[in-house]
Amino acid sequence: MTALCRATVDTLALNHNLRRIRKLSDGAKVLAVIKANAYGHGLVPVAKALCDADALAVARIEEAVALRAAGVGQRLVLLEGVFNRNQLELAAANACDLVVHSHEQLELLESFGRNSRFTVWLKIDTGMNRLGFRPEEFSAVLARLRSLHAVREELVLMTHLANADVLSSDGTRNQLALFEKTTRGVEAERSIANSAGLLSWPESRAQWVRPGLALFGVSPIAGKTGEELGLKPVMRLGTELIAIRKVAAGESVGYGSAWSASRDCRIGVAAIGYGDGYPRHLGNGTPVLLGDSRIPLVGRVSMDMITVDLTDHPEARVGDSLTLWGAGLPVEELAQLAGTIPYEMLCGVTQRVAVQYLK
Ligand SMILES: *Cc1c(COP(=O)(O)O)cnc(C)c1O
């Protein structure tokens, strides 16, 4: 591969994480969530690597169509369902399970005359207040779904947790109790837990867990890294030094002269910037890995380049590799420094970054 700036995606780590999640989830089935280009790791290659997952989930019909076009035959769930007749027909043609969360979607299914049948994941809103039927509507909606020819008998009942990453949260306890009360006595599989749920709230595991972030080896819980949870980071974002220069004490580096040398320095320039998804918010002192050593970012992140202080590493040469995040430098730590969450960092890796898959 000729590209200097690359994301290396370790599919062995991905499968390690899937096994680890199975173990933590007490035998629950795993709906592997691979929306948003598999959290930046590449939709189709990740789907193919996750052939042991019980089912795959995406947010949008276009993602499902792309998976089917690439020959992915696994059970596939549309987490937001469909929003018009066209999408419903595409979902039928591509054998997708549907989340049904609104009256509009219910009516769409009621008016669907074709012979296709769908497995429905009925979404109940227990406090997130984004998608889902209100608990008091549940019985009536369930009865309507069960009367439809287009809906298979074996439904899954689901809800989504708003605060699963907050261990002290009453919100999660309340959501779990409301879901239990609402669905009590109904014979159907249930699905509640995202990554934070399955890691922190055993009572949320039910028959199906829905991990996204944890599959990629990353922790959704603040102050804990994936590695501390027995997960392995799947992505390494790396690049190379493309120039090295001397900067005298008192001279500044980069746009806005945002950093000045307090001693005579050796500054490395590396081929990565916000045009690749390395956040511009990362400031002076952000760690970058040169081999196993942490070296500090200095000056502003620009579109195609960053600058690092190599003064304490006289052995560093043009062409040496740098790691921006990955094993040894958790994306969780970088996200914190950038004032965001690891989800956004991973999804934010841009098209220009070459992706290499390790098998
Ligand atoms: C994205 C998503 C998930 C996965 O969430 P993670 O925090 O990445 O594990 C699970 N369920 C639903 C409904 C989602 O939209």
The ligand as an SDF file (V2000), in Angstrom:
LIG
                    3D

 15 15  0  0  0  0  0  0  0  0999 V2000
  -26.1670    2.4710   17.6810 C   0  0  0  0  0  0  0  0  0  0  0  0
  -27.1210    1.6350   18.4360 C   0  0  0  0  0  0  0  0  0  0  0  0
  -26.6650    0.6070   19.2630 C   0  0  0  0  0  0  0  0  0  0  0  0
  -25.1950    0.3590   19.5330 C   0  0  0  0  0  0  0  0  0  0  0  0
  -24.7330    1.2890   20.4580 O   0  0  0  0  0  0  0  0  0  0  0  0
  -23.2400    1.2230   21.0800 P   0  0  0  0  0  0  0  0  0  0  0  0
  -23.2580    2.2360   22.1370 O   0  0  0  0  0  0  0  0  0  0  0  0
  -22.3160    1.5590   19.9580 O   0  0  0  0  0  0  0  0  0  0  0  0
  -23.0600   -0.1660   21.5580 O   0  0  0  0  0  0  0  0  0  0  0  0
  -27.6090   -0.2160   19.8570 C   0  0  0  0  0  0  0  0  0  0  0  0
  -28.9300   -0.0100   19.6720 N   0  0  0  0  0  0  0  0  0  0  0  0
  -29.4050    0.9860   18.9030 C   0  0  0  0  0  0  0  0  0  0  0  0
  -30.8740    1.1660   18.7350 C   0  0  0  0  0  0  0  0  0  0  0  0
  -28.5150    1.8510   18.2690 C   0  0  0  0  0  0  0  0  0  0  0  0
  -28.9970    2.8510   17.5190 O   0  0  0  0  0  0  0  0  0  0  0  0
  1  2  1  0
  2  3  1  0
  2 14  2  0
  3  4  1  0
  3 10  2  0
  4  5  1  0
  5  6  1  0
  6  7  2  0
  6  8  1  0
  6  9  1  0
 10 11  1  0
 11 12  2  0
 12 13  1  0
 12 14  1  0
 14 15  1  0
M  END
$$$$
